Amino acid sequence: MGLGRVLGDLGCLVGKGLLAGLAGTATITVSQMIEMDLTGREPSTTPAEAVEKVFGIRAIDDQHKAQLANLAHWGYGTSWGLFRSLLEMAGLHGSAASMVHWAAIWGTASALLPGLEVAPPAREGPVKMHATEGVGHLIYAVVAGMTYDLMSES
């Protein structure tokens, strides 16, 4: 197999992962909007707070904080689709890959955000909040997986 073929295959994996991540992010966004409408919850600033801590930046006002949160949400969610590509490279497909994807995403968020001190650990935070996050990430992983699998059909 030539270098061009290897690069083409890699590009295909990356593209499928990013598109699957984008589809998953769009779906979790819609599910969060529905949940916020039903519960009266305000949009989360946690993504912005995480970015501020990691990169040492500060949003200048609430509008910019909301924009930063939105940018972080879409960038983070879309890039997690690349993990789905890694799962395919490891030989994992279908619903098994979607469940591993979900566990990795939710597990990372459950460790990273409390580690940055922008969200409570699972043992301390409200059960309803953690359950809602878990379901949202499950929706993301299922849709990202279905999208990825659809693009992988021959």
Backbone torsions as a table, in degrees:
resi	resn	phi	psi	omega
1	MET	NA	129.7	-177.8
2	GLY	-80.4	166.4	-179.4
3	LEU	-59.8	-39.8	179.2
4	GLY	-60.1	-39.9	179.2
5	ARG	-67.1	-42.7	179.4
6	VAL	-62.6	-46.0	179.0
7	LEU	-65.0	-38.0	177.5
8	GLY	-64.5	-43.0	177.8
9	ASP	-64.3	-41.5	178.4
10	LEU	-63.8	-43.3	177.7
11	GLY	-60.9	-38.1	178.3
12	CYS	-65.4	-44.1	178.1
13	LEU	-61.3	-45.7	179.9
14	VAL	-63.1	-46.6	-180.0
15	GLY	-61.1	-45.3	178.6
16	LYS	-62.2	-41.5	179.4
17	GLY	-63.1	-45.5	-179.7
18	LEU	-65.4	-41.5	178.4
19	LEU	-66.3	-39.2	177.0
20	ALA	-64.5	-42.4	177.5
21	GLY	-63.3	-38.0	177.5
22	LEU	-64.8	-43.2	178.5
23	ALA	-64.0	-42.9	177.7
24	GLY	-63.0	-40.9	179.4
25	THR	-66.2	-41.1	177.5
26	ALA	-60.9	-40.8	-178.1
27	THR	-70.7	-43.2	178.6
28	ILE	-65.9	-32.1	177.7
29	THR	-63.3	-47.1	178.7
30	VAL	-63.4	-43.0	-179.7
31	SER	-64.4	-37.0	177.2
32	GLN	-67.5	-38.3	178.5
33	MET	-63.8	-41.6	178.1
34	ILE	-64.4	-47.2	179.5
35	GLU	-59.8	-43.1	179.7
36	MET	-65.2	-37.8	178.0
37	ASP	-64.9	-40.7	-178.7
38	LEU	-73.2	-35.6	-174.7
39	THR	-99.5	-14.9	-176.9
40	GLY	79.6	10.1	179.5
41	ARG	-70.1	141.5	176.3
42	GLU	-80.7	156.8	176.0
43	PRO	-58.8	145.5	-178.5
44	SER	-77.3	141.1	173.0
45	THR	-100.7	1.7	-177.8
46	THR	-56.1	-44.4	178.4
47	PRO	-58.3	-40.7	179.1
48	ALA	-66.1	-42.0	-179.9
49	GLU	-63.6	-37.7	177.2
50	ALA	-64.5	-45.8	178.9
51	VAL	-62.1	-42.3	179.0
52	GLU	-58.6	-43.5	-179.4
53	LYS	-69.1	-45.7	-176.2
54	VAL	-66.0	-42.7	-173.9
55	PHE	-101.3	-1.3	177.4
56	GLY	65.8	34.1	178.1
57	ILE	-112.3	171.2	-179.6
58	ARG	-142.5	127.8	174.4
59	ALA	-68.0	140.0	-174.2
60	ILE	-80.6	-19.7	177.7
61	ASP	-160.6	179.5	-176.8
62	ASP	-63.3	-36.3	179.5
63	GLN	-64.1	-45.0	179.2
64	HIS	-68.4	-33.5	176.7
65	LYS	-64.2	-41.2	177.5
66	ALA	-64.4	-40.5	178.4
67	GLN	-66.0	-40.3	178.4
68	LEU	-65.0	-41.5	177.7
69	ALA	-61.3	-43.1	179.7
70	ASN	-64.7	-45.0	178.5
71	LEU	-62.2	-43.8	179.0
72	ALA	-63.3	-43.7	179.9
73	HIS	-57.7	-51.0	-177.2
74	TRP	-70.5	-40.4	179.3
75	GLY	-66.9	-45.1	-179.5
76	TYR	-64.9	-47.2	-178.8
77	GLY	-65.1	-43.2	179.6
78	THR	-64.6	-42.9	-177.9
79	SER	-68.5	-27.3	176.5
80	TRP	-64.0	-18.2	175.3
81	GLY	-62.8	-25.0	178.0
82	LEU	-64.0	-29.0	176.7
83	PHE	-63.6	-34.3	177.4
84	ARG	-62.6	-37.2	176.0
85	SER	-64.6	-41.1	177.9
86	LEU	-62.5	-37.4	177.8
87	LEU	-63.2	-40.4	177.2
88	GLU	-63.5	-42.8	179.3
89	MET	-61.3	-30.0	177.9
90	ALA	-83.0	-1.8	177.5
91	GLY	90.8	12.7	-179.8
92	LEU	-100.5	130.7	-175.6
93	HIS	-135.7	171.4	171.2
94	GLY	61.0	-147.1	-174.3
95	SER	-65.4	-30.4	177.3
96	ALA	-63.0	-43.0	178.0
97	ALA	-65.3	-38.1	178.9
98	SER	-63.8	-38.4	-179.9
99	MET	-70.4	-39.6	176.0
100	VAL	-65.1	-40.8	178.2
101	HIS	-59.0	-49.0	179.2
102	TRP	-58.9	-47.6	-178.6
103	ALA	-61.5	-39.3	179.9
104	ALA	-67.4	-43.9	-178.7
105	ILE	-66.5	-51.4	-177.1
106	TRP	-68.1	-39.8	177.6
107	GLY	-62.1	-41.8	178.6
108	THR	-64.2	-46.7	178.8
109	ALA	-62.2	-39.5	-178.5
110	SER	-67.5	-24.4	177.8
111	ALA	-96.5	-43.3	-174.0
112	LEU	-67.1	-48.9	-174.8
113	LEU	-65.8	-44.7	173.9
114	PRO	-65.0	-34.2	177.6
115	GLY	-61.9	-33.2	176.8
116	LEU	-85.0	-4.1	-178.7
117	GLU	61.7	39.7	176.1
118	VAL	-114.5	-4.2	176.9
119	ALA	-151.5	152.0	179.6
120	PRO	-74.8	150.4	173.8
121	PRO	-64.5	157.7	-177.3
122	ALA	-56.4	-34.6	-177.9
123	ARG	-74.1	-12.7	-177.4
124	GLU	-114.0	-28.6	-175.0
125	GLY	-78.2	168.1	177.6
126	PRO	-62.3	133.3	-179.2
127	VAL	-57.8	-42.2	-178.2
128	LYS	-59.9	-40.5	179.9
129	MET	-63.6	-46.7	-178.7
130	HIS	-67.8	-36.9	177.3
131	ALA	-64.9	-43.2	178.5
132	THR	-61.5	-42.6	177.7
133	GLU	-63.5	-42.5	179.9
134	GLY	-63.0	-43.3	178.4
135	VAL	-66.0	-42.4	178.3
136	GLY	-59.1	-44.6	179.1
137	HIS	-69.1	-30.7	174.7
138	LEU	-65.3	-43.5	176.7
139	ILE	-58.4	-46.0	178.0
140	TYR	-55.9	-52.1	-174.5
141	ALA	-64.3	-39.2	179.6
142	VAL	-65.5	-47.0	-179.5
143	VAL	-68.0	-42.6	177.0
144	ALA	-60.0	-42.2	179.6
145	GLY	-65.7	-44.0	178.5
146	MET	-62.6	-41.0	178.9
147	THR	-64.1	-46.2	-180.0
148	TYR	-61.2	-47.7	-178.8
149	ASP	-62.7	-38.2	177.7
150	LEU	-61.1	-40.8	179.0
151	MET	-73.0	-18.1	-178.4
152	SER	-90.8	-8.3	179.2
153	GLU	-65.6	141.8	-179.6
154	SER	-95.7	NA	NA
